[in-house]
Amino acid sequence: MATVTATVGHSGVSALLKNLRGHRAVGKLLLLAVAAAVIVPVLDSHWASGTWPGALTVDLSAPLGRASGWIIDNRDSHPLFLYFFGYVSSAVVLSVRAVYVVLLAAGWAGVTAVAALVAWRTAGVRLALGTAAAFLACGLLGMWVPTMQTLALMVVAVLASVLLGALLGLAAGLSDRTYRALRPVLDTMQVLPAFAYLLPVVLVFGIGVPAAVLATVVYAAPPMARLTALGLRDADAGVMEAVTSLGATARQRLQTARLPLARKELLLGLNQTIMMALSMAVIASVIGAGGLGDRVYQALASVDVGAALAAGIPIVLLAVVLDRVTGAAGERLGSDSGATALRWAYAAAAALA
């Protein structure tokens, strides 16, 4: 009887081990459990305090301090700062000033009328009336000049973000290798806290409008790059096959098929870029952005709730108006993008013939 019991028990264990070998996930878990059972006691015998061992720490403060000291010492004399970053800073200042002068020259009536006209052309009368009411509310709150300062800075920052994001997205959308290389970079740019951008930019450009614009560009460009790459990579296979069968070159396929098919994603990227840029308005005021963000920052510093709300409401109104206008434009253009792309493809083939 004992022999029979031992035989049955041995066969049961063998069957259990055979079943475990059939499940690769269970086998991996068992391997990890055995490794943990061996490694954890060894580590515990050396570092049993529960805190991270000091021998395994790396001190980055010294090299980073030397790098920041070198930047401060050479910012006014090194050719890199004089002939590259200096020109970038001057271009940003001139661009923001030019947009601001145009907005002030147009006056509150001109800016409100143009904004309402664009909203009406994009989404109809209701959004046009809402846009006009939003801009008039900015004036009624006594925030017209700060609103124009913020709008001028946002125009330049959004244009730069869209240009940078579109170029990166174009490269990632047309090349798998570039897409794999850019993904961790874009992930880092989006996950990194907004305040983390401020100090490196201030070290290079100093406190002022250029630093605020460039910090906003770094923060707002990734959505445009991601959505551009998504639109180009997810182009309709039927349209692309039709364009290829017509003998179009790679450049013609991009211009007549991929870009028209990706218009909805491109406008969605523009929408997200605008929202991200406006979310930096208050944060960038810490390094000299000015405008509405500076009013909010000063009100927070003095714990003036009324002044903070008076400056924060125009930021919300700008965000809502720009979100609705760009969203409506994306829906309008995305509804017939496939048919338009196919018509462009046939037109290009006819021109080549």
Secondary structure, DSSP 8 states (H G I E B T S, - for coil): -HHHHHHHHHHHHHHHHHHHHH-HHHHHHHHHHHHHHHHHHHHHHH--SSS--GGG----HHHHHHHHHHHHHHTTT-HHIIIIIHHHHHHHHHHHHHHHHHHHHHHHHHHHHHHHHHHHHHH-HHHHHHHHHHHHHHHHTT-HHHHHHHHHHHHHHHHHHHHHHHHHHHHHHH-HHHHHHHHHHHHHHHHS-THHHHHHHHHHH-SSHHHHHHHHHHHHHHHHHHHHHHHHHT--HHHHHHHHHTT--HHHHIIIIIHHHTHHHHHHHHHHHHHHHHHTHHHHGGGT--HHHHHHHHHHHTT-HHHHHHHHHHHHHHHHHHHHHHHHHHHHHHTTHHHHHHHHHHHHHHHH-
